[in-house]
Amino acid sequence: MVEGGVSPIAARRHFKDCTLELLETMKSIIISASSAGACRILAIVLNLVGIPLALAKLGPSRFGLLLVILSISSWIGFANIGMGRVIANTVARRSSSSSRFTVEFVSLATVLAAVINLLLFLVATGLFFLFLSFAPLEDVIAANYHEFAVTIVIMFFALSLWFFLSVFEGIDAGHHQLHRLYFFQLISYSLSLAILLLVFPTHPSITFAAYLLNLGFLLGSVFHAVDVVRRNRNLFSLNFGWRWRTIRLLTLSSLDFTVISLGLGVIFQFATGLFGFIDGPESVVELGIFMRLMQSYGSLVIAFTFPLSNLVAFRLKRRDVASVVRTVRLSGIMLLSGSIVGGAGFLILGVPILSFWLKSAIHIDRLFLVSGSLLIVLGALHFFLAALMTGAADIRTASRIHILEAVAFLPLAFLLFRALEQSGVLLAMDIVLGAGTLAMLGRLRKHSVLGRVFAVRSAYAPIA
């Protein structure tokens, strides 16, 4: 026996049990993150090959227009309801996934998501053409008006379909089986890469390039939805009632995720399309290319933090305090270390790598490099903290922080773009994300469980 009444054998056994528990806890994250990593790497390869190929085949002006189209078409995501995340949290928090409540909840959510996203497509398309009827068109857009309009409508439809399919993604996320989604998307990306290399060079078009570069995963998501229904038929029923209480729960819970999506969309996707539409596509080429790379990077980060938030929710529900703290600490160290390496790499090697990749001289000033490097680190930390708040069921506070970031970003980005051009937009992103990160960190430090990650006494209890 040792001081305190604990024997060395008992201490070793306790340490072994804790280690095994931590490994088991991290297993679902590692499996999903690894399969997502393979999928996202192929998506990055698709962009690494596709962007210089599109630049060569479309020419600088039409390539700049492509970047503007990709940005504008993503604006439909501002109204994307977070139905998939609500489903994921519900399934993760229910020990019996085939309970009557869960079946009604999932079935109603599926139908509701289909109706809402169909309306979203119709409204977005109508507002787009209404905007075009009043707005003055820049020369490059006017010269390619037909292809510009058709491509954006197609992208609106495809993205609305993807938002609907997030319901099925949420079911597998709640079951900690997101690796199945990534398997289907891996096949879809491989097919898109083959088409890009074999077909696109002989049939180059903005529409073709937009789909391959932005929606190479979509076919895989469609087949994944079919697979989810096949494996989880007990979760779907046509005999559900249109219960106002459930609809209210779905829409109000989704509203917070919608606000978060809106905030992130304004910050990461709005600037290229807005300033490209106003000043011309060629004024935002470097910014557009960097944001395309950030999109690929962001998908890797989300692939890591999405299952983490569901796992945190599950462990908090079980009041497994020690496991939550160890998992969050280890996950945070891994994510922050990777982001620091990525940021330093862009700062040191960004210009030569981009010039070699695009086979063209890239003129990026020092402020662009520093701001971009900082954005890589801040973006990862921001997504990580937002995932923890989601897992702790503090989604309302997270949504408020995100919408305040978006409101602050718009005027700040406009002023800094006029003063510093493209570098100013990245600087504006750093400022608002930095402030939001500090706000989320301050909130999490007060949590009775997650506050222990930062070794701070808690002030309020976790939500069950």
Salt bridges, closest charged atoms under 4 A:
GLU21 OE1 - ARG326 NH2 3.07
GLU104 OE2 - ARG100 NE 3.85
GLU104 OE1 - ARG243 NE 2.81
GLU147 OE1 - ARG62 NH1 3.10
ASP172 OD2 - HIS224 NE2 2.82
ASP172 OD2 - ARG231 NH2 2.70
ASP227 OD2 - ARG180 NE 3.25
ASP227 OD1 - ARG230 NH2 2.59
ASP227 OD2 - ARG231 NE 2.80
ASP256 OD1 - ARG396 NE 2.74
ASP279 OD2 - ARG418 NH1 2.96
ASP320 OD2 - ARG315 NH1 3.36
ASP394 OD2 - ARG443 NE 2.66
GLU405 OE2 - HIS382 NE2 2.75
